[in-house]
Amino acid sequence: MTVDPGPASSPGAVATPAVPRRTALLLDALAVLVAVVLLGPALLPGLVLSYDMVWLPDLPVTQAGWGLVDGAPRAVPSDQVVALLDELVGGVVLQKAVLLGSLVAVGSGAHRVVRTAPAGVRAAAVVLATWNPYVVERLLLGHWTMLLAYAVLPWLHVAGRRAARGRPLPAGWLLLLPIGSLSGSAGVATALAAVLLVGVVGRAGPRRWALLVAALAAANAPWVVAGLAAPGSEPPTAAAARTAAEVFAARGPDGVPAPVAVLGLGGIWNTDVVPASLAGPWAWAWAAAVVGLLVVASRAVAGGPPVRERVAVLGLAAAGLGLGLLTWCWPAASAAVALAVPGGGLLRDGSRLAGLALPALLVGAATAATRATRATRATRATRARGARGDRRGVVLAPALVWVLPLLPVAALPDAALGVQQRLEAVAVPDDLARAADALADDDVPGAVVVLPFATYRAPAWNGGRPVLDPTPRALGASGREVVAADDLYVDGRRLPGEDVRARAVLAALALPDADARTDALLRLGVSHVVVDRGPDVADAPTELVPGLRAKPLLTTDGWDVRRLEGRAAPPLASTGRVVVLAGAWGAFAVLVAAGGLGALRGAVVSALRRNRRAHR
């Protein structure tokens, strides 16, 4: 039994056995089943709003989405891609398609990476790839772009193996790159994976390397160019960088050392999203299983992955897990990178790239299956020759294979049904759209500020679950620029944001009287304020929602819309910034079109071939 042969010229390479199409379809169905059980109530009508996962029924196309406003482009290009796509299917349907699709895609791709292993091992690969601490913690923290980057990993691996055998890359493989690059961190993960899995594993020549580098540049161009062209961003101070590095460093829940959590594909900085089962012995079991699979993946097996592939997948795992361990033991290093390298702050979240270990885990699982299968066959052959042997190895090995798919679920039981109902779909109040309409109907120009001037809320209509305040995104439908807070408070520690204008707004709100505060906001180009209401903001500090000289325009149960009395300063135009961002988005669009057309062409060709075979 082979794991996955390299090129025909490689020593020990053998032909890849045909895998029945029906088996692949059954495993795809298993991937769907696991994803549905994992998401549970998240698939019911409504939207899931959890920490950084901020979706709306109809996210507006805004200047912020294009990267044309001040501050770090954290939601570029993800918000604009969602805003464009939800014009076709609606935000509720689109979110469920993204969440379900990413989980099904990673499970479906995982069993194709180990396609020559026994069916039970392939089923275990489906469950392991979908049901693990990394997926669960990123779901709860709302990192859906990272889940998309995670979902393309096995497909990049399959593409690289195909190229290593001298065959052309799969049709539409270019589409994987923009799908996996919808945020800065996701783009970094996908770029590293593509270089190692497609370039190194695929034995790329000069022309393919040039294509790969150009495609990765286009996939990441929107957020890179938006970050470099943003005039209103200010690098952090040394003290702020050190604080951020300490806050976002990998850590374990109470009683679990950080290295154990990281090696178990966890280690997330926000321990509130860690399932209860990972705060005990199961955390150690996950770490032991991951380390064991990585060790097995490093071992050579005749007919298995060549040295080049083993080095590539282990290097990818070392990068993902090593970053987490580095941020834990040496936070000063990630702080120094954030200060010295533009965008270096992307690497301060120690566990965000832990999912890069997946290809190595799959190779380890397949290698272990290969060894076990050969050992079983050898035992059977010995028995057939009449020699005495241990019959238990013959009987237990096949049985254990079918127990493997249950192990990830048993080790993380509270992930089921939306992590015990924590991923619950809710209805976004209509009053939020009414507030945006009130701003759009008012003919006084200017930007809008949301009060309290804070980053996160825990609204009652969202079940009291924390979420990045959806109000600024919704108010973008008014056509106005929305100046949003970007300071973050973690365990009482303030992490200042990079948006210079947001800092100026915060300073204006801290002035001693209403007239001074109002005039300062007007000078910053702010003409309106929208005040969030609800029990979660009732006790907000006075300096975040102070009195202003303003006229009420709309009062609802959840939001108040007010116009400041006075004339706001006009915004400054930046033609050069528009031009360079248009070029970046153009490159991104060309890549998406090329990948989409390639995928469509591949699907048509495959359908025609199946039709011909059916009529022979």
Secondary structure as UniProt FT lines:
FT   TURN            8..9
FT   TURN            11..12
FT   HELIX           21..39
FT   HELIX           40..43
FT   STRAND          47..48
FT   STRAND          50..51
FT   TURN            57..58
FT   HELIX           63..66
FT   TURN            74..77
FT   HELIX           78..89
FT   HELIX           91..113
FT   TURN            114..116
FT   HELIX           119..130
FT   HELIX           133..141
FT   HELIX           144..164
FT   TURN            165..166
FT   TURN            171..172
FT   HELIX           173..175
FT   HELIX           176..179
FT   TURN            180..181
FT   HELIX           184..194
FT   HELIX           195..200
FT   TURN            201..203
FT   HELIX           206..229
FT   TURN            231..232
FT   HELIX           238..248
FT   TURN            254..255
FT   HELIX           258..263
FT   TURN            264..265
FT   HELIX           271..273
FT   HELIX           276..279
FT   HELIX           281..297
FT   TURN            302..303
FT   HELIX           307..329
FT   HELIX           331..340
FT   TURN            342..343
FT   HELIX           344..347
FT   TURN            350..353
FT   HELIX           354..357
FT   HELIX           358..384
FT   TURN            385..386
FT   HELIX           391..403
FT   HELIX           404..406
FT   HELIX           407..411
FT   HELIX           413..415
FT   HELIX           416..421
FT   STRAND          425..426
FT   HELIX           430..441
FT   STRAND          447..451
FT   STRAND          456..457
FT   HELIX           460..462
FT   TURN            463..464
FT   STRAND          467..468
FT   HELIX           471..475
FT   HELIX           476..478
FT   STRAND          482..483
FT   STRAND          488..490
FT   TURN            491..492
FT   STRAND          493..495
FT   HELIX           500..509
FT   HELIX           514..523
FT   TURN            524..525
FT   STRAND          526..532
FT   TURN            535..539
FT   HELIX           542..544
FT   STRAND          550..555
FT   STRAND          559..564
FT   HELIX           575..614
//
